[in-house]
Structures are given as C-alpha cells and as structure tokens.
Amino acid sequence: RLHRVIQSIAVNVPGGFNFDQAVTSVTPVTLRRRSVGSIGILSTATSMMEGAGIKVDDSHVSQVGEHNAARDANKGDSSPPNVPQDGESHNRERGGAQKKKRKKTWTKYKNKKKKQIKDKIENKPSSMKSWTKKYDVDNPVVPHLGSFAHPEMQKQFGVEVTIPTKDDSGEGDGAATESAAEEKVPKRKLAALIGFLGSKYSGFQVNPAKRTLQAEIELALFRSGILSATNFGHPSKCGWSNSARTDKGVHAASQVCSFKGEMICWNDQISQDEQLEKMRLIVNSNLPSDIQVLDIKRTTRSFCSRTARDKVRYQYMVPSFLLMPPDEVKRAFVDVKVEEFDRNDPEKNLNDVVKLEMLQNTRGFLADYRVSNEQVENLRKSLAIFEGTKSFHNYTRKLSSSDASTSRFIMKFASLDPVIMPGLTNEDGSKSPDSQWVPVQITGQSFLLNQIRKMVSAAVDLARGAVTHEQIEQSFSRQNLMKVDVAPAQGLFLDRSSFEMYNEHKVKNAAKNGGESVDRDTLDWFEAEGKELSPAVKRTENLKNDTIIPHIVKEETEEGNFVKYLYTHDVLFNDTYQIRETEIGSKKKPDGVKEEPT
C-alpha cells in the first residue's frame, strides 16, 4: 500500500523516485506507527519523500487529520467533499452495508419458503392437512382416511363411532375423555406392547380405505378414553409411532406403539403400575379377539418406539417338507397338472390356476415328512451365511443395487429344534395328521421389505441342495442382480422388540432422582440370561405358543399356502438364482430369462 501511494504522489517527480533509498530515511518505528490507515500511509509517504529531498504538498493530509478529529469528537457520519475517510471508518460502513444486504436476502428467502410451505399445505389432500393444521372444535379438519374417525371408514366396514362435539354433555364413546378433562386427568407419554394375528388385516400401519391393526388399536384407545376426541384420527397430534411395520398377513407377539394418552385410572391411592394394569384391561375389553395389549408402560416425553428400538427379533415357522430335496419334490407333484400360466400376465392370478384341490393328494405325503439331524445342521449352516453386514438388494424390491439403504446388519440367524404340532380336529370328528415344523429366529437392527421371507427361502434352498453356496455369495454382490422367491407370509411373526439403550439410560438417570422415578420405567420386554421373565414377557410367550403358532398350523391346514409355494417354486417355474444383470446398469440378461413382473 505504501509503495502504491508513493508512486501516485511522485508520478511527476523529475528523474523518478527510488523507493528503496527512501525507506532508509525513515526509521522502522515510524513505519510501524504510521502505516495503519489512510492517514498513516500518507504521513509515512510524505516523510519518506521529504527524506529523499522532494518537497510534497501535504495540505490534503492535514484535511484528513482534521476530519478524523471532528468525527471522533462529534461522531459525525458525513465526510467533507473530496476528502477520503480513514480506513477504519470506510471498512465499518462497508461492513454495515454488506450486513444489511445479507439480512435483506435472508428475509426474502424466508418469505419465499413460507409461501412454498403454505402452498404445499393448501394443495394437500384433506387427510394430510390434518397433520399440519391446528385442530378447531367448531371447524374440525378431516381425520386420516385410514382411521375409523373418518366417516367413510365407518361406512365401509360397518363400524359405529360416536365422537363427542363441543356441545355434547359427555355421552357417547368419548364420554370417558370428556369426564377426564373435567377432572383434570393427566396426559402422559405411554408405550403399549401389543400382540396380534394379522390374517384379517392389510398390514399394521394405517392406510386409506384399508382395515389395519393400527386403526383397530386407535379405535379401542378412543373408546377406552385414553385417546381424546381431538386426537382421534390425527396420529401426529398424539405423537403416534410404531416400532415395526408388518406386512399383510404377518403376526406379532411384541409390537410396540407409543403415544400420548390420558391416565384414565389415575388415583393417588394406588401405584402407577396398578393404574396402567387397569388401563390395559380396559383397552383389551374394546379390542377384537385377535388383538391383545400385553403391557402398558409410562415413558419419557421424547420417547419414540420407532427410533428407540435397538434390535428386533422375528421368528419364521418352516414346515419340514420345505427341506425336502428337489428330486423328491418333483416326484411328489408328478400327478399334478395345471394349465399354462404366464406370470407376466396381469389378468391371471396364480391362486386361480394352482388350486388347493389339485394338491390334496400330495398334502398328506408332505405332512408325514420328517427332517433328519443332518438336514437341520445343514439349515443352521445355511442361515449363518447371512449373518453380518451385507448388501441385501436382491432380497427386497423397489430398491436398486446402488442404494446404500440395502446394506443391513444381521446379528443372528439360527434355527431351533424341530417341533411336532398336533393336527386339527375336523367338523366330522376326523383329525388331520400331525406335522413337523422348524422354528427359525432372526435378530437384526432393521429389515427391508420382504427381506426376511426371501432370506428364509434362499437359506432353505441352500440347505436342501437347490442352490449352491457360490450363488448365495454372488447374491450379496452389488454387481449382480438375482431373482429370489418370497416365502409365504403366513409363517412369519414379530417375536421380540428390544430397547436396551433406552433402559440403560433410564437406569443411569435413576440415581439423579433418588434411585427411582415415576416416569423412568424400563421396558423389560426381552428375555435376559440369568434373570426371571417379566410378567409382560410371560404373556408374550403364552400368546406365541398358545395362539400364534397354532394359528399358523391351522392356516396351513385350511389354505395350504406352503404347499402351493413349494409347487410353484420347484415345479411350475424354477427360474430363481439366475444372474439377470452382470453389472450395475447393464441390460444384458442370460438366454431364456424373462423380465421379472413389477
């Protein structure tokens, strides 16, 4: 800066100006003191030029000094005409202008985003507006299209629900809620452990115009008075979350739902555990026979059953005849003849082609099949291959091989000892034959759509020699796309949900509350070695062994889903485990392999 100033002043000096010689005429102390700001630069330049024998008109330097003195005394914010301000003042005003510009830009951006959000809400369907708009008793928003609070759902499934309004006197299904409000019953965050049979429902999560398990549970909570009329049909208002989303036909012994609910049995004279147990019995009295609330616990306000769950364990009941070698399967179905079926034809249904009556003769032979110890050991080795972190893009659908979400961690995949299930007694007094089943348990952090059922199908095929170990390893490579069949949904159920990290956090913080706290109950819903089973886990085991597993056996006896699967898998099609694309993005397919139907 000093060099440029001197050059501008000495542009008309005869013979030029030697900057290096001029520096020697000014002491370093002078340079350091005067080289800060415009006035310092000009003063230093003047001293250097005078030291070199050049006379300089420094009147403008004096004007700048006088202006700075006046500014410091009177805090003036305007400068004399044609007089430059000092560097500090200039930078301050420049910074202020930039700050105003940034603020203006940010305000404009915020207003634009607000307008976009407002337009998005206005364009949403009515069922989605209920998640964002504030509830108004006089002008309520439309409930979720999959909730029984919606009139169309009530009409479609013949459910009668009376929702009290502002002018009601407390009559109807929500009477308990209105009376609770008058008595100032506290509202708390709760977690409910739920078991159910999913055969009659279209999955767990609420869906428009579908009868789902969440809709049934929500209706029971409303009729019990735990959900208020203003929250009924609006899941986001009560902070509803599910620990898992089971598919259609899948059962559960340990589903967990969290929500904010009224403590309808609140009483200072009894403990909180007794209050929650009474609430559990009241809710069960309003539920269908195929759904049970196994436990209710109070949690922290920030608890979310979906994000707080550490791991989950599923169990799949494999009938022994699925482990039959492929050659024996083909001999068992040698007399079964069906018409030609194109699986890519959307107008044809496989169940209309492969009817249970055609397979009736083979069913008795398959039911008598028993596995050997060697077959069970082969199954255990096959299941262990899937443990660890792998890419399961071939074991789900609607996800590409390059999608990072297809990478999942399987903690444990193992089979239990085979069990013999007694046959059912028919209406005419006859009894169906006993059958053998092999329970398979899989534990992981989370699972993809259809992942468990495809893994079971592949592991069973590997154990019986229908596929090689090399082909299974190739299915984990992102460079390969492979068709893997899906095992029937009827054998799968949710066995356990674990919240270990949440429990450890509650135990650690209990010391801060004198060793115990009313809102820090641990969710002991997973068996632990060396510890006695909690009452909730005992109820879960009873539901699994006395209701869910016998129901799976009964369902197979009546519908023959596994027999149909084995026939279509081994005899009718038998086109699995072929690499359809050798690398990501390639469209080349092996000869004779058809495009998988969407």
C-alpha positions, 0 to 999 in steps of 0.5 A: 500500500505504501509503495502504491501511494508513493508512486501516485504522489511522485508520478511527476517527480523529475528523474523518478523516485527510488523507493528503496533509498527512501525507506532508509530515511525513515526509521522502522518505528515510524513505519510501524506507527504510521502505516495503519490507515489512510492517514498513516500511509500518507504521513509515512509517504510524505516523510519518506519523500521529504527524506529523499529531498522532494518537497510534497504538498501535504495540505490534503493530509492535514484535511484528513487529520482534521476530519478524523478529529471532528468525527471522533469528537462529534461522531459525525457520519458525513465526510467533507467533499473530496476528502477520503475517510480513514480506513477504519471508518470506510471498512465499518460502513462497508461492513454495515452495508454488506450486513444489511444486504445479507439480512435483506436476502435472508428475509426474502428467502424466508418469505419465499419458503413460507409461501412454498410451505403454505402452498404445499399445505393448501394443495394437500389432500384433506387427510394430510392437512390434518397433520399440519393444521391446528385442530378447531372444535367448531371447524374440525379438519378431516381425520386420516382416511385410514382411521375409523374417525373418518366417516367413510371408514365407518361406512365401509366396514360397518363400524359405529363411532360416536365422537363427542362435539363441543356441545355434547354433555359427555355421552357417547364413546368419548364420554370417558375423555370428556369426564377426564378433562373435567377432572383434570386427568393427566396426559402422559407419554405411554408405550403399549406392547401389543400382540396380534394375528394379522390374517384379517388385516392389510398390514399394521400401519394405517392406510386409506380405505384399508382395515389395519391393526393400527386403526383397530388399536386407535379405535379401542384407545378412543373408546377406552378414553385414553385417546381424546376426541381431538386426537382421534384420527390425527396420529401426529397430534398424539405423537403416534409411532410404531416400532415395526411395520408388518406386512399383510398377513404377518403376526406379532407377539411384541409390537410396540406403539407409543403415544400420548394418552390420558391416565384414565385410572389415575388415583393417588391411592394406588401405584402407577403400575396398578393404574396402567394394569387397569388401563390395559384391561380396559383397552383389551375389553374394546379390542377384537379377539385377535388383538391383545395389549400385553403391557402398558408402560409410562415413558419419557416425553421424547420417547419414540418406539420407532427410533428407540428400538435397538434390535428386533427379533422375528421368528419364521415357522418352516414346515419340514417338507420345505427341506425336502430335496428337489428330486423328491419334490418333483416326484411328489407333484408328478400327478399334478397338472395345471394349465399354462400360466404366464406370470407376466400376465396381469389378468391371471392370478396364480391362486386361480390356476394352482388350486388347493384341490389339485394338491390334496393328494400330495398334502398328506405325503408332505405332512408325514415328512420328517427332517433328519439331524443332518438336514437341520445342521445343514439349515443352521449352516445355511442361515449363518451365511447371512449373518453380518453386514451385507448388501441385501438388494436382491432380497427386497424390491423397489430398491436398486443395487446402488442404494446404500439403504440395502446394506443391513446388519444381521446379528443372528440367524439360527434355527431351533429344534424341530417341533411336532404340532398336533393336527386339527380336529375336523367338523366330522370328528376326523383329525388331520395328521400331525406335522413337523415344523422348524422354528427359525429366529432372526435378530437384526437392527432393521429389515427391508421389505420382504427381506426376511421371507426371501432370506428364509427361502434362499437359506432353505434352498441352500440347505436342501441342495437347490442352490449352491453356496457360490450363488448365495455369495454372488447374491450379496454382490452389488454387481449382480442382480438375482431373482429370489422367491418370497416365502409365504407370509403366513409363517412369519411373526414379530417375536421380540422388540428390544430397547436396551439403550433406552433402559440403560439410560433410564437406569443411569438417570435413576440415581439423579432422582433418588434411585427411582422415578415415576416416569423412568420405567424400563421396558423389560420386554426381552428375555435376559440370561440369568434373570426371571421373565417379566410378567409382560414377557410371560404373556408374550410367550403364552400368546406365541405358543398358545395362539400364534403358532397354532394359528399358523398350523391351522392356516396351513391346514385350511389354505395350504399356502406352503404347499402351493409355494413349494409347487410353484417354486420347484415345479411350475417355474424354477427360474430363481438364482439366475444372474439377470444383470452382470453389472450395475446398469447393464441390460444384458440378461442370460438366454431364456430369462424373462423380465421379472413382473413389477 
